Amino acid sequence: MALVNLRDILADARANKYAVGSFNVVDLASLEAILEAAEFMQSPVILSIAEVHFKYVNLENITPAIKEVARRCSCPVALHLDHGESFEAIMRALRAGFTSIMFDGSKLAFDENIRQTAAIVKMCHAVGVTVEAELGHIGGAEGGSGGAVPPPEEFYTKVDEAVRFVKETKVDALAVAIGTAHGLYKGKPQLDFERLKALNAALNIPLVLHGGTGLSNDDFARCIENGVAKINFYTGMSVAATERIKDKLKSSPESYDYPGLLLEAKAGICRTVSEQIDIFRSKGMCAPDSSLCSFCSGCVIPRKIHAPVGAPAPAAAASDGEALVKKIADAVIDVLRQMKK
Ligand SMILES: [Zn+2]
């Protein structure tokens, strides 16, 4: 099916107490692994490309592939810019056809974050693209070393500021800082659930949790209970892929099988993403009898004969022009038959 935006999937997730996983695409192998997992688990999914990962993946090259694989997926897929910090990155993503943008103004002063986020929301909403913003600051680096545990007090999202921020910017989803960090945690993460509860009670939009890798299943469950409808998960994917490659190289040190290593990475990512989808409770949410099944009925390919992700693309349907020619030919044949009688 065609790509959807965050509004299309997160309202259902928030209402029905599950979270949609947001997994980072860094190459074709990770793209296929994530979508195969989502398809297998019958789960909606968010494909994210982070601005800091532009050095690994060319946005303009990968987006047509993403659209094609998503089209053959029976579950809703959103294409999201993760941590867009520059105007250039946001414009490139919009031009490429992303359906959602994260503008990360968390390093800006509060009023400046509001001003810039509001301007970007206005621009994105005009073309049907949803916007996630960040308030407070989630430390650490994507896939790298994590932030301090617990983070400094000034990093946490303040409830009164969040209320004003959402009202003035009109964002569709808000990433909140409640003690998580990107990358591998340097200690046991301690989440501020009271703060999350208060944010959820004060805001009427889906909340986003960044820094999913390293949290316990109980942490995820309590976050979902308290309004988190989107969970960003990347470091765990990178760890799973790298571990599989390391194991392979250990067992066959003389091998120089580069594509074989890519398959190992893909298998590791697919397994990890499937496990997280289960933990996030989105498994089966786009099965035919689920609350999201209306999405599936809009799929271009009937669900029962849907080709698995990675299978050859079905032949393109006849174009409108060809169909018109056939209709005219049929009508002419009909007229000729009538004349013969
Ligand atoms: Zn993040």
Boltz pocket constraint, residues with backbone or C-beta under 6 A from the ligand:
constraints:
  - pocket:
      binder: B
      contacts: [[A, 83], [A, 138], [A, 182], [A, 210], [A, 211], [A, 232]]
      max_distance: 6.0
